[in-house]
């Protein structure tokens, strides 16, 4: 039963900006740094530390755009995500357990922010890895999307999550 840490596998979160001041903001690529993913046949279980969410880079027009946002702001973004959005002191883990896995889909139960919901992902495989791409609405998990500057700058409720695992032989 292979178990991957988040140095071998990756769990990425993509956020998207909106609001009157969206032109001044950035979409973001974030990554959970600590957790494990276990694969046992068609059963997949993942547990990640919510407080390990870190900024990888800003994004522009759907592409990574390192250098567009000063890295010294990354810590502030991470602090806001941990404290105000994920509330990691109350909800320290994010968990997923699959209910069905086939060649093109992964389905399962995601527990985020203390709420469990059924979610589904498109799955694609290549020669070296398997990728699952989930879309979710933060509000479905009791999360109020981040906003600043009296709501003129905010994160859209819908996020994209990708999970990449090394391809099993």
KOLVO-998368 format. One record per residue (C-alpha): residue number from 1; residue in three letters; chain; x negated, y negated, z. Coordinates in steps of 0.25 Angstrom, whole numbers, plus 5000, padded with zeros to 4 digits. Example, Ala and Ser with C-alpha at 12.3 -4.5 7.8 and 13.67 -1.06 7.14 Angstrom:
2
<site n="1" res="Ala" chain="A" x="4951" y="5018" z="5031"/>
<site n="2" res="Ser" chain="A" x="4945" y="5004" z="5029"/>
***
This chain:
169
<site n="1" res="Unk" chain="A" x="5000" y="5000" z="5000"/>
<site n="2" res="Unk" chain="A" x="4992" y="4988" z="4995"/>
<site n="3" res="Unk" chain="A" x="4992" y="4975" z="5004"/>
<site n="4" res="Unk" chain="A" x="4987" y="4962" z="4998"/>
<site n="5" res="Unk" chain="A" x="4984" y="4950" z="5006"/>
<site n="6" res="Unk" chain="A" x="4985" y="4936" z="5000"/>
<site n="7" res="Unk" chain="A" x="4971" y="4935" z="4995"/>
<site n="8" res="Unk" chain="A" x="4974" y="4947" z="4986"/>
<site n="9" res="Unk" chain="A" x="4988" y="4944" z="4983"/>
<site n="10" res="Unk" chain="A" x="4994" y="4930" z="4982"/>
<site n="11" res="Unk" chain="A" x="5008" y="4924" z="4986"/>
<site n="12" res="Unk" chain="A" x="5009" y="4910" z="4979"/>
<site n="13" res="Unk" chain="A" x="5020" y="4900" z="4981"/>
<site n="14" res="Unk" chain="A" x="5023" y="4889" z="4971"/>
<site n="15" res="Unk" chain="A" x="5031" y="4876" z="4975"/>
<site n="16" res="Unk" chain="A" x="5037" y="4866" z="4966"/>
<site n="17" res="Unk" chain="A" x="5039" y="4851" z="4969"/>
<site n="18" res="Unk" chain="A" x="5051" y="4843" z="4967"/>
<site n="19" res="Unk" chain="A" x="5057" y="4829" z="4972"/>
<site n="20" res="Unk" chain="A" x="5056" y="4815" z="4968"/>
<site n="21" res="Unk" chain="A" x="5041" y="4815" z="4971"/>
<site n="22" res="Unk" chain="A" x="5038" y="4829" z="4965"/>
<site n="23" res="Unk" chain="A" x="5029" y="4822" z="4954"/>
<site n="24" res="Unk" chain="A" x="5019" y="4819" z="4966"/>
<site n="25" res="Unk" chain="A" x="5020" y="4833" z="4971"/>
<site n="26" res="Unk" chain="A" x="5014" y="4847" z="4967"/>
<site n="27" res="Unk" chain="A" x="5020" y="4861" z="4965"/>
<site n="28" res="Unk" chain="A" x="5011" y="4870" z="4973"/>
<site n="29" res="Unk" chain="A" x="5005" y="4884" z="4973"/>
<site n="30" res="Unk" chain="A" x="5004" y="4890" z="4987"/>
<site n="31" res="Unk" chain="A" x="4998" y="4903" z="4991"/>
<site n="32" res="Unk" chain="A" x="5000" y="4911" z="5004"/>
<site n="33" res="Unk" chain="A" x="4987" y="4915" z="5009"/>
<site n="34" res="Unk" chain="A" x="4990" y="4926" z="5020"/>
<site n="35" res="Unk" chain="A" x="4999" y="4938" z="5019"/>
<site n="36" res="Unk" chain="A" x="5000" y="4952" z="5013"/>
<site n="37" res="Unk" chain="A" x="5007" y="4959" z="5002"/>
<site n="38" res="Unk" chain="A" x="5009" y="4974" z="5003"/>
<site n="39" res="Unk" chain="A" x="5014" y="4982" z="4991"/>
<site n="40" res="Unk" chain="A" x="5019" y="4996" z="4993"/>
<site n="41" res="Unk" chain="A" x="5024" y="5002" z="4980"/>
<site n="42" res="Unk" chain="A" x="5036" y="4992" z="4976"/>
<site n="43" res="Unk" chain="A" x="5036" y="4987" z="4991"/>
<site n="44" res="Unk" chain="A" x="5029" y="4973" z="4993"/>
<site n="45" res="Unk" chain="A" x="5028" y="4966" z="5006"/>
<site n="46" res="Unk" chain="A" x="5022" y="4953" z="5008"/>
<site n="47" res="Unk" chain="A" x="5020" y="4944" z="5021"/>
<site n="48" res="Unk" chain="A" x="5013" y="4931" z="5020"/>
<site n="49" res="Unk" chain="A" x="5009" y="4921" z="5030"/>
<site n="50" res="Unk" chain="A" x="5018" y="4908" z="5028"/>
<site n="51" res="Unk" chain="A" x="5007" y="4899" z="5034"/>
<site n="52" res="Unk" chain="A" x="4997" y="4904" z="5023"/>
<site n="53" res="Unk" chain="A" x="5004" y="4896" z="5012"/>
<site n="54" res="Unk" chain="A" x="4993" y="4888" z="5005"/>
<site n="55" res="Unk" chain="A" x="4992" y="4878" z="4994"/>
<site n="56" res="Unk" chain="A" x="4985" y="4884" z="4982"/>
<site n="57" res="Unk" chain="A" x="4987" y="4872" z="4973"/>
<site n="58" res="Unk" chain="A" x="4997" y="4862" z="4967"/>
<site n="59" res="Unk" chain="A" x="5003" y="4865" z="4954"/>
<site n="60" res="Unk" chain="A" x="5007" y="4857" z="4942"/>
<site n="61" res="Unk" chain="A" x="5016" y="4861" z="4930"/>
<site n="62" res="Unk" chain="A" x="5016" y="4875" z="4935"/>
<site n="63" res="Unk" chain="A" x="5000" y="4876" z="4936"/>
<site n="64" res="Unk" chain="A" x="4990" y="4876" z="4947"/>
<site n="65" res="Unk" chain="A" x="4985" y="4862" z="4948"/>
<site n="66" res="Unk" chain="A" x="4974" y="4862" z="4959"/>
<site n="67" res="Unk" chain="A" x="4968" y="4848" z="4962"/>
<site n="68" res="Unk" chain="A" x="4982" y="4841" z="4960"/>
<site n="69" res="Unk" chain="A" x="4984" y="4841" z="4975"/>
<site n="70" res="Unk" chain="A" x="4973" y="4838" z="4985"/>
<site n="71" res="Unk" chain="A" x="4970" y="4851" z="4992"/>
<site n="72" res="Unk" chain="A" x="4970" y="4843" z="5005"/>
<site n="73" res="Unk" chain="A" x="4985" y="4843" z="5004"/>
<site n="74" res="Unk" chain="A" x="4986" y="4858" z="5003"/>
<site n="75" res="Unk" chain="A" x="4985" y="4859" z="5019"/>
<site n="76" res="Unk" chain="A" x="4997" y="4849" z="5020"/>
<site n="77" res="Unk" chain="A" x="5005" y="4857" z="5010"/>
<site n="78" res="Unk" chain="A" x="5002" y="4870" z="5017"/>
<site n="79" res="Unk" chain="A" x="5006" y="4864" z="5031"/>
<site n="80" res="Unk" chain="A" x="5019" y="4859" z="5026"/>
<site n="81" res="Unk" chain="A" x="5022" y="4872" z="5019"/>
<site n="82" res="Unk" chain="A" x="5019" y="4880" z="5032"/>
<site n="83" res="Unk" chain="A" x="5026" y="4871" z="5042"/>
<site n="84" res="Unk" chain="A" x="5037" y="4865" z="5035"/>
<site n="85" res="Unk" chain="A" x="5041" y="4874" z="5024"/>
<site n="86" res="Unk" chain="A" x="5037" y="4889" z="5028"/>
<site n="87" res="Unk" chain="A" x="5038" y="4886" z="5043"/>
<site n="88" res="Unk" chain="A" x="5027" y="4896" z="5046"/>
<site n="89" res="Unk" chain="A" x="5028" y="4895" z="5061"/>
<site n="90" res="Unk" chain="A" x="5042" y="4901" z="5060"/>
<site n="91" res="Unk" chain="A" x="5040" y="4909" z="5047"/>
<site n="92" res="Unk" chain="A" x="5026" y="4914" z="5047"/>
<site n="93" res="Unk" chain="A" x="5027" y="4925" z="5036"/>
<site n="94" res="Unk" chain="A" x="5033" y="4926" z="5022"/>
<site n="95" res="Unk" chain="A" x="5037" y="4941" z="5019"/>
<site n="96" res="Unk" chain="A" x="5042" y="4948" z="5006"/>
<site n="97" res="Unk" chain="A" x="5046" y="4962" z="5005"/>
<site n="98" res="Unk" chain="A" x="5050" y="4968" z="4991"/>
<site n="99" res="Unk" chain="A" x="5063" y="4975" z="4989"/>
<site n="100" res="Unk" chain="A" x="5060" y="4978" z="4974"/>
<site n="101" res="Unk" chain="A" x="5048" y="4977" z="4965"/>
<site n="102" res="Unk" chain="A" x="5047" y="4981" z="4950"/>
<site n="103" res="Unk" chain="A" x="5039" y="4977" z="4938"/>
<site n="104" res="Unk" chain="A" x="5046" y="4963" z="4937"/>
<site n="105" res="Unk" chain="A" x="5052" y="4960" z="4950"/>
<site n="106" res="Unk" chain="A" x="5049" y="4959" z="4965"/>
<site n="107" res="Unk" chain="A" x="5061" y="4958" z="4974"/>
<site n="108" res="Unk" chain="A" x="5060" y="4957" z="4989"/>
<site n="109" res="Unk" chain="A" x="5063" y="4950" z="5002"/>
<site n="110" res="Unk" chain="A" x="5056" y="4937" z="5006"/>
<site n="111" res="Unk" chain="A" x="5055" y="4932" z="5020"/>
<site n="112" res="Unk" chain="A" x="5051" y="4917" z="5020"/>
<site n="113" res="Unk" chain="A" x="5054" y="4907" z="5031"/>
<site n="114" res="Unk" chain="A" x="5062" y="4917" z="5039"/>
<site n="115" res="Unk" chain="A" x="5072" y="4920" z="5027"/>
<site n="116" res="Unk" chain="A" x="5072" y="4933" z="5019"/>
<site n="117" res="Unk" chain="A" x="5077" y="4933" z="5005"/>
<site n="118" res="Unk" chain="A" x="5077" y="4942" z="4993"/>
<site n="119" res="Unk" chain="A" x="5068" y="4937" z="4982"/>
<site n="120" res="Unk" chain="A" x="5063" y="4942" z="4968"/>
<site n="121" res="Unk" chain="A" x="5051" y="4940" z="4960"/>
<site n="122" res="Unk" chain="A" x="5047" y="4942" z="4946"/>
<site n="123" res="Unk" chain="A" x="5035" y="4951" z="4946"/>
<site n="124" res="Unk" chain="A" x="5024" y="4952" z="4935"/>
<site n="125" res="Unk" chain="A" x="5011" y="4961" z="4935"/>
<site n="126" res="Unk" chain="A" x="4998" y="4959" z="4927"/>
<site n="127" res="Unk" chain="A" x="4986" y="4967" z="4927"/>
<site n="128" res="Unk" chain="A" x="4981" y="4962" z="4941"/>
<site n="129" res="Unk" chain="A" x="4993" y="4957" z="4949"/>
<site n="130" res="Unk" chain="A" x="5008" y="4958" z="4952"/>
<site n="131" res="Unk" chain="A" x="5015" y="4944" z="4953"/>
<site n="132" res="Unk" chain="A" x="5029" y="4941" z="4959"/>
<site n="133" res="Unk" chain="A" x="5035" y="4928" z="4957"/>
<site n="134" res="Unk" chain="A" x="5046" y="4924" z="4966"/>
<site n="135" res="Unk" chain="A" x="5054" y="4911" z="4966"/>
<site n="136" res="Unk" chain="A" x="5061" y="4907" z="4979"/>
<site n="137" res="Unk" chain="A" x="5069" y="4895" z="4985"/>
<site n="138" res="Unk" chain="A" x="5063" y="4891" z="4998"/>
<site n="139" res="Unk" chain="A" x="5077" y="4887" z="5003"/>
<site n="140" res="Unk" chain="A" x="5081" y="4902" z="5002"/>
<site n="141" res="Unk" chain="A" x="5071" y="4904" z="5014"/>
<site n="142" res="Unk" chain="A" x="5076" y="4893" z="5022"/>
<site n="143" res="Unk" chain="A" x="5064" y="4884" z="5018"/>
<site n="144" res="Unk" chain="A" x="5066" y="4869" z="5015"/>
<site n="145" res="Unk" chain="A" x="5057" y="4866" z="5004"/>
<site n="146" res="Unk" chain="A" x="5046" y="4856" z="5007"/>
<site n="147" res="Unk" chain="A" x="5049" y="4841" z="5005"/>
<site n="148" res="Unk" chain="A" x="5041" y="4828" z="5008"/>
<site n="149" res="Unk" chain="A" x="5043" y="4813" z="5006"/>
<site n="150" res="Unk" chain="A" x="5058" y="4814" z="5010"/>
<site n="151" res="Unk" chain="A" x="5061" y="4825" z="5000"/>
<site n="152" res="Unk" chain="A" x="5055" y="4818" z="4988"/>
<site n="153" res="Unk" chain="A" x="5044" y="4828" z="4987"/>
<site n="154" res="Unk" chain="A" x="5048" y="4843" z="4989"/>
<site n="155" res="Unk" chain="A" x="5046" y="4857" z="4985"/>
<site n="156" res="Unk" chain="A" x="5056" y="4864" z="4977"/>
<site n="157" res="Unk" chain="A" x="5064" y="4875" z="4984"/>
<site n="158" res="Unk" chain="A" x="5060" y="4885" z="4974"/>
<site n="159" res="Unk" chain="A" x="5046" y="4892" z="4975"/>
<site n="160" res="Unk" chain="A" x="5038" y="4902" z="4967"/>
<site n="161" res="Unk" chain="A" x="5031" y="4913" z="4974"/>
<site n="162" res="Unk" chain="A" x="5021" y="4922" z="4967"/>
<site n="163" res="Unk" chain="A" x="5015" y="4934" z="4973"/>
<site n="164" res="Unk" chain="A" x="5003" y="4941" z="4966"/>
<site n="165" res="Unk" chain="A" x="4998" y="4955" z="4970"/>
<site n="166" res="Unk" chain="A" x="4986" y="4962" z="4964"/>
<site n="167" res="Unk" chain="A" x="4992" y="4973" z="4954"/>
<site n="168" res="Unk" chain="A" x="4992" y="4986" z="4961"/>
<site n="169" res="Unk" chain="A" x="4987" y="4998" z="4952"/>
***
